[in-house]
């Protein structure tokens, strides 16, 4: 997406409010305490989702989130069960424990991998720079670990479970020159060469590349036994706490762009729920403004 296309999308395109009926369906959302994840959960509740599991770093804050979700919806929708499991994407053991807990549910119709981070500080988590760990390796470890429960849901419900990954249109700002190295991640983990103001963009490009690869590995939907739909989407620039800790020129530029162009969190969340409502036509595809847009 070019800069002009991005500005046009932000200023002149408003993703429609999804009207899909999710009655009887169970969803898992990572990063649901605030921002896009919170608004996506609230929208799913309004669209009759039966159960939502939140992956949260703090169980205390998660309990507060569940209380806020219930009070914000009131009695206008069908009852929705809200639960939470602890999840720290800087820890692979935490990811494994979360996946194990989700595996006990018996049925999961959709997974929204929304949790992510942007930081200007370089430090390692599980052997990789922390942005790569949270946004890429831990996110896709979780995606792979949840495939069995998604496959089980196909057997039980006969529908096509969705695995939706929240990426960003700013992936276009990275050409990923490290791909030419013999070990891409080793190059990205070199602190002396890391450009942290662009690391978020790198991670979002990697998400799209890995999401497409995962979809290819699973195969075409409803051919060869695969019925799991994998898609990636951008919510566009939205008002959230994601950029609150950015400093310097990059922080100032991002803050100005957010003030001038950012969508409300609720409008951005519509694109997340739209991805969960997609069919086989979105498998392995990238979505913008709530629709497939390659």
Protein Blocks (a to p, Z undefined) as FASTA:
>chain_A
ZZklmmmmmmmpccdddfbdfehiacddehilgmjllmmmmmmmmnopabdcdddfblkl
mmmmmmmmmmmnommbccdddddddddfkbmklmmmmmmmmmmnopafbdcdfbccddfb
dcdeehiafklmmmmmmmmmmmmmmmmmmmmmmmmnopacdddddddfklmmpgolmlmp
mblmlmmmmmklocfklmmmmmmmmmmmmmmmmmmmnopehiahiacdcddddebjaddf
klmmggcjllmmmmmmmmmmoccfklmmmmmmmmmmpcfklgopaceehiacZZ
